[in-house]
Amino acid sequence: DEKGNRAGYILHGPLKYGQKCHISQACIQYEKRLRGYGERAVIGLIEHAQLMGVSSIQLRCAIDLPAIQFWQSLGFLIQKIEPGGITRGRMIVTFLYQLVLPMDALGIEHKY
């Protein structure tokens, strides 16, 4: 934040070349929301993942959460919607953000 304190975090899997990265949790402190911290954190992850050659970023989010609009505003696309667990009985949205890969990650031979 403006004082240098952490406003939240993104918990994600490994950033492996040519593979998908999974976000398992993204959290911004309630009183820090709507100030751009979440957007900056996600954009930072996207940029770092691209540098590492990650193919895409995937996450799951309950359909009844305001975070649905947040992820869509950052360019994450809905891949599927499916039933969640029995306990809460709500639908779960799977999002995917496709990254631009270097040519060699696509298995294309370079001919210069």
Residue frames as a rotation matrix with the C-alpha (Angstrom) as fourth column:
ASP 1
0.577 0.817 0.000 0.00
0.817 -0.577 0.000 0.00
0.000 0.000 -1.000 0.00
GLU 2
0.687 -0.245 0.684 1.01
0.079 -0.911 -0.406 3.64
0.722 0.333 -0.607 0.18
LYS 3
0.670 -0.438 0.600 2.91
-0.739 -0.315 0.596 2.95
-0.072 -0.842 -0.534 3.43
GLY 4
-0.281 -0.827 -0.488 4.77
-0.846 0.453 -0.280 -0.08
0.453 0.334 -0.827 2.08
ASN 5
-0.455 0.212 0.865 2.63
-0.582 0.664 -0.470 -2.59
-0.673 -0.717 -0.179 3.98
ARG 6
-0.987 0.153 0.048 1.25
0.144 0.722 0.677 -5.70
0.069 0.675 -0.734 2.30
ALA 7
-0.463 0.884 -0.059 -2.34
-0.867 -0.466 -0.178 -5.29
-0.185 -0.031 0.982 1.18
GLY 8
0.677 0.691 0.253 -2.87
-0.609 0.719 -0.334 -8.92
-0.412 0.072 0.908 0.22
TYR 9
-0.465 -0.838 0.285 -1.43
-0.519 0.519 0.679 -11.87
-0.718 0.168 -0.676 -1.67
ILE 10
0.512 0.504 -0.696 -1.84
-0.843 0.451 -0.293 -14.30
0.166 0.736 0.656 -4.57
LEU 11
-0.122 -0.475 0.871 -1.17
-0.524 0.776 0.350 -17.94
-0.843 -0.414 -0.344 -3.82
HIS 12
0.676 0.312 -0.667 -0.32
-0.735 0.236 -0.635 -19.86
-0.040 0.920 0.389 -6.98
GLY 13
0.839 -0.349 0.418 1.43
0.305 0.937 0.171 -22.94
-0.451 -0.016 0.892 -8.23
PRO 14
-0.101 -0.994 -0.041 4.85
0.408 -0.079 0.910 -23.11
-0.908 0.075 0.413 -9.86
LEU 15
0.646 0.166 -0.745 5.69
-0.528 -0.608 -0.594 -21.01
-0.551 0.777 -0.305 -12.91
LYS 16
-0.098 -0.653 0.751 7.01
0.196 0.728 0.658 -23.73
-0.976 0.211 0.057 -15.23
TYR 17
-0.611 -0.292 -0.736 8.05
-0.591 -0.450 0.669 -23.12
-0.527 0.844 0.103 -18.80
GLY 18
-0.782 0.316 -0.538 5.35
-0.425 0.362 0.830 -24.14
0.456 0.877 -0.149 -21.28
GLN 19
-0.631 0.559 -0.538 2.89
0.682 0.731 -0.040 -25.18
0.371 -0.392 -0.842 -18.55
LYS 20
0.204 0.831 0.518 -0.25
0.162 -0.551 0.819 -23.79
0.966 -0.083 -0.247 -16.95
CYS 21
-0.921 -0.390 0.016 -0.06
0.078 -0.225 -0.971 -21.98
0.382 -0.893 0.238 -13.60
HIS 22
0.024 0.962 -0.272 -2.98
0.635 0.195 0.747 -22.33
0.772 -0.190 -0.607 -11.17
ILE 23
-0.626 -0.052 0.778 -4.06
-0.482 -0.759 -0.438 -19.55
0.613 -0.649 0.450 -8.82
SER 24
-0.455 0.464 -0.760 -5.45
0.638 0.765 0.085 -21.21
0.621 -0.447 -0.644 -5.72
GLN 25
0.369 0.601 -0.709 -6.19
0.909 -0.392 0.141 -18.07
-0.193 -0.697 -0.691 -3.73
ALA 26
-0.513 -0.433 0.741 -6.12
0.510 -0.848 -0.143 -14.31
0.690 0.305 0.656 -4.21
CYS 27
0.378 0.621 -0.687 -6.85
0.918 -0.158 0.362 -12.06
0.117 -0.768 -0.630 -1.29
ILE 28
-0.509 -0.408 0.758 -6.78
0.226 -0.913 -0.339 -8.30
0.831 -0.001 0.557 -0.70
GLN 29
-0.827 0.192 -0.528 -7.56
0.522 -0.086 -0.849 -6.97
-0.208 -0.978 -0.029 2.76
TYR 30
0.045 0.980 0.194 -11.17
0.997 -0.032 -0.069 -5.85
-0.062 0.196 -0.979 2.87
GLU 31
0.598 0.214 -0.773 -10.38
0.379 -0.925 0.037 -2.23
-0.707 -0.315 -0.634 3.73
LYS 32
-0.376 -0.824 -0.425 -7.80
-0.168 -0.390 0.905 -2.07
-0.911 0.412 0.008 0.90
ARG 33
-0.287 0.322 0.902 -10.14
0.822 0.566 0.060 -3.27
-0.491 0.759 -0.427 -1.86
LEU 34
0.653 0.584 0.482 -11.11
0.756 -0.472 -0.453 -1.10
-0.036 0.661 -0.750 -4.84
ARG 35
0.703 -0.499 -0.507 -7.79
-0.257 -0.843 0.473 0.77
-0.663 -0.202 -0.721 -4.74
GLY 36
0.694 -0.385 -0.608 -6.01
-0.658 0.003 -0.753 -1.12
0.292 0.923 -0.252 -7.53
TYR 37
-0.102 -0.788 0.607 -3.91
-0.906 0.325 0.270 -3.43
-0.410 -0.523 -0.747 -5.33
GLY 38
0.257 0.275 0.926 -5.53
-0.014 0.960 -0.281 -6.60
-0.966 0.059 0.250 -6.64
GLU 39
0.992 0.126 -0.002 -5.19
0.006 -0.065 -0.998 -5.49
-0.126 0.990 -0.065 -10.24
ARG 40
0.424 -0.904 -0.062 -1.51
-0.879 -0.393 -0.270 -4.64
0.220 0.169 -0.961 -9.75
ALA 41
-0.120 -0.449 0.885 -0.85
-0.658 0.703 0.268 -7.97
-0.743 -0.551 -0.380 -8.05
VAL 42
0.547 0.398 0.737 -2.49
0.227 0.777 -0.588 -9.96
-0.806 0.489 0.335 -10.87
ILE 43
0.959 -0.239 -0.150 -0.76
-0.235 -0.388 -0.891 -7.93
0.155 0.890 -0.429 -13.59
GLY 44
0.139 -0.950 0.281 2.55
-0.981 -0.094 0.168 -8.52
-0.133 -0.299 -0.945 -11.79
LEU 45
-0.010 -0.071 0.997 1.89
-0.223 0.973 0.067 -12.27
-0.975 -0.221 -0.025 -11.79
ILE 46
0.876 0.376 0.303 0.92
0.216 0.256 -0.942 -12.22
-0.432 0.890 0.143 -15.48
GLU 47
0.728 -0.652 -0.210 4.11
-0.642 -0.543 -0.541 -10.35
0.239 0.529 -0.814 -16.41
HIS 48
-0.122 -0.798 0.591 6.30
-0.888 0.354 0.295 -12.68
-0.444 -0.489 -0.751 -14.35
ALA 49
0.271 0.315 0.909 4.57
0.020 0.943 -0.333 -15.76
-0.962 0.108 0.250 -15.77
GLN 50
0.994 0.079 -0.070 5.16
-0.061 -0.107 -0.992 -14.50
-0.086 0.991 -0.102 -19.33
LEU 51
0.332 -0.943 -0.029 8.85
-0.932 -0.323 -0.165 -14.00
0.146 0.082 -0.986 -18.61
MET 52
-0.303 -0.406 0.862 9.00
-0.639 0.758 0.132 -17.58
-0.707 -0.510 -0.489 -17.30
GLY 53
-0.797 -0.016 -0.604 7.33
-0.560 0.393 0.729 -18.92
0.226 0.919 -0.322 -20.45
VAL 54
-0.681 0.639 0.358 4.14
0.078 0.549 -0.832 -20.09
-0.728 -0.539 -0.423 -18.70
SER 55
-0.853 0.345 0.392 1.41
0.476 0.205 0.855 -21.04
0.214 0.916 -0.339 -21.20
SER 56
-0.080 0.891 0.447 -1.62
0.011 -0.447 0.894 -19.82
0.997 0.076 0.026 -19.24
ILE 57
-0.962 -0.079 0.261 -3.01
-0.250 -0.121 -0.961 -18.96
0.108 -0.989 0.097 -15.82
GLN 58
-0.258 0.895 -0.363 -6.09
0.134 0.405 0.904 -20.75
0.957 0.185 -0.225 -14.52
LEU 59
-0.969 0.037 0.245 -8.29
-0.248 -0.157 -0.956 -20.22
0.003 -0.987 0.161 -11.46
ARG 60
-0.378 0.892 -0.247 -11.65
0.662 0.447 0.601 -21.19
0.647 0.063 -0.760 -10.06
CYS 61
-0.976 0.135 0.170 -14.14
-0.209 -0.791 -0.575 -18.79
0.057 -0.597 0.800 -8.47
ALA 62
-0.502 0.865 0.002 -17.63
0.698 0.406 -0.590 -19.24
-0.511 -0.295 -0.807 -7.04
ILE 63
-0.469 0.347 0.813 -20.18
0.750 -0.331 0.573 -17.72
0.467 0.878 -0.105 -9.41
ASP 64
0.586 0.809 -0.042 -21.91
0.687 -0.468 0.556 -15.70
0.430 -0.355 -0.830 -6.68
LEU 65
0.150 -0.616 -0.773 -18.79
0.779 -0.408 0.477 -13.67
-0.609 -0.674 0.419 -5.75
PRO 66
0.866 0.140 -0.481 -18.08
-0.090 -0.901 -0.424 -10.10
-0.493 0.410 -0.768 -6.94
ALA 67
-0.106 -0.994 0.007 -14.63
-0.288 0.038 0.957 -11.38
-0.952 0.099 -0.290 -7.95
ILE 68
0.173 0.239 0.956 -16.19
0.770 0.572 -0.282 -12.76
-0.614 0.785 -0.085 -11.15
GLN 69
0.953 0.229 0.196 -16.29
0.301 -0.753 -0.585 -9.23
0.013 0.617 -0.787 -12.62
PHE 70
0.559 -0.818 -0.133 -12.76
-0.522 -0.472 0.711 -8.54
-0.644 -0.328 -0.691 -11.34
TRP 71
-0.198 -0.665 0.720 -11.26
0.183 0.696 0.694 -11.51
-0.963 0.269 -0.016 -13.19
GLN 72
0.382 0.409 0.829 -13.18
0.878 0.119 -0.463 -10.74
-0.288 0.905 -0.314 -16.37
SER 73
0.978 -0.007 -0.208 -12.03
-0.042 -0.985 -0.166 -7.10
-0.204 0.172 -0.964 -16.27
LEU 74
0.191 -0.982 -0.017 -8.42
-0.578 -0.126 0.806 -8.33
-0.794 -0.144 -0.591 -16.32
GLY 75
-0.047 -0.173 -0.984 -8.97
-0.991 0.130 0.024 -10.45
0.123 0.976 -0.177 -19.43
PHE 76
-0.861 -0.146 0.487 -9.57
-0.269 0.944 -0.192 -13.85
-0.431 -0.296 -0.852 -17.84
LEU 77
-0.388 0.717 -0.579 -12.03
-0.804 0.044 0.592 -15.83
0.450 0.696 0.560 -19.96
ILE 78
0.140 0.550 0.823 -14.63
-0.803 0.549 -0.230 -18.29
-0.579 -0.629 0.519 -18.70
GLN 79
-0.763 -0.450 -0.464 -13.71
-0.629 0.682 0.374 -21.84
0.148 0.577 -0.803 -19.69
LYS 80
-0.415 0.680 -0.605 -16.51
0.288 0.729 0.621 -23.68
0.863 0.083 -0.498 -17.92
ILE 81
-0.362 0.425 0.830 -19.12
-0.895 -0.408 -0.181 -23.45
0.262 -0.808 0.528 -15.18
GLU 82
-0.277 0.200 -0.940 -19.80
0.028 0.979 0.200 -26.52
0.960 0.029 -0.277 -13.10
PRO 83
0.790 0.610 0.060 -21.40
-0.077 0.001 0.997 -27.51
0.608 -0.792 0.047 -9.79
GLY 84
-0.197 -0.838 0.508 -19.23
-0.742 -0.211 -0.636 -27.02
0.640 -0.503 -0.581 -6.73
GLY 85
-0.939 -0.244 -0.241 -19.27
-0.028 0.755 -0.655 -29.00
0.342 -0.609 -0.716 -3.53
ILE 86
-0.194 0.904 -0.380 -22.34
0.657 0.408 0.635 -30.29
0.729 -0.127 -0.673 -1.74
THR 87
-0.423 -0.033 -0.906 -21.82
0.879 -0.257 -0.401 -28.08
-0.220 -0.966 0.137 1.33
ARG 88
-0.637 0.126 -0.761 -22.43
-0.018 -0.989 -0.149 -24.69
-0.771 -0.081 0.632 -0.30
GLY 89
0.009 0.715 0.699 -24.27
0.741 0.464 -0.485 -25.89
-0.671 0.522 -0.526 -3.38
ARG 90
0.549 0.168 -0.819 -23.04
-0.267 -0.893 -0.362 -23.15
-0.792 0.417 -0.446 -5.68
MET 91
0.914 -0.194 0.355 -21.68
0.402 0.342 -0.849 -23.10
0.043 0.919 0.391 -9.19
ILE 92
0.259 -0.918 -0.299 -17.94
0.214 -0.247 0.945 -22.70
-0.942 -0.309 0.132 -9.81
VAL 93
0.981 -0.010 -0.192 -16.46
-0.181 -0.384 -0.905 -20.77
-0.064 0.923 -0.378 -12.73
THR 94
0.263 -0.939 0.223 -13.11
0.689 0.344 0.638 -21.83
-0.675 -0.014 0.737 -14.20
PHE 95
0.892 -0.051 -0.450 -11.21
-0.264 -0.865 -0.426 -18.91
-0.367 0.498 -0.785 -15.73
LEU 96
0.325 -0.837 0.440 -8.22
0.855 0.459 0.242 -19.02
-0.405 0.297 0.865 -18.08
TYR 97
0.737 -0.264 -0.622 -5.78
-0.385 -0.921 -0.065 -16.30
-0.555 0.287 -0.780 -19.10
GLN 98
0.760 -0.448 0.470 -3.83
0.641 0.632 -0.435 -17.36
-0.102 0.632 0.768 -22.18
LEU 99
0.422 -0.707 -0.568 -0.27
-0.126 -0.666 0.735 -16.03
-0.898 -0.238 -0.370 -22.32
VAL 100
0.877 -0.261 -0.404 1.81
-0.438 -0.085 -0.895 -15.28
0.199 0.962 -0.189 -25.38
LEU 101
0.719 -0.609 0.335 4.61
0.216 0.653 0.726 -17.85
-0.661 -0.450 0.601 -25.50
PRO 102
-0.106 -0.826 -0.553 8.03
-0.724 -0.318 0.612 -17.60
-0.682 0.465 -0.565 -27.05
MET 103
0.310 0.241 -0.919 8.25
-0.920 0.319 -0.227 -19.46
0.238 0.917 0.321 -30.38
ASP 104
-0.591 -0.632 -0.501 10.35
-0.514 0.774 -0.370 -22.33
0.621 0.039 -0.783 -28.99
ALA 105
-0.754 0.387 0.531 7.70
-0.409 0.357 -0.840 -23.14
-0.514 -0.850 -0.111 -26.37
LEU 106
0.292 0.922 -0.255 5.26
-0.775 0.072 -0.628 -23.83
-0.560 0.381 0.736 -29.19
GLY 107
0.144 -0.330 0.933 7.50
0.215 0.930 0.296 -26.47
-0.966 0.158 0.205 -30.74
ILE 108
0.981 0.174 0.083 8.04
0.128 -0.266 -0.955 -24.42
-0.144 0.948 -0.284 -33.89
GLU 109
0.204 -0.965 0.167 11.48
0.894 0.253 0.369 -24.76
-0.398 0.074 0.914 -35.44
HIS 110
0.535 -0.124 -0.836 13.30
-0.134 -0.989 0.061 -21.49
-0.834 0.079 -0.546 -36.10
LYS 111
0.222 -0.485 0.846 14.57
0.942 0.329 -0.059 -21.01
-0.250 0.810 0.530 -39.65
TYR 112
0.680 -0.068 -0.730 16.55
-0.017 -0.997 0.077 -17.83
-0.733 -0.040 -0.679 -40.05
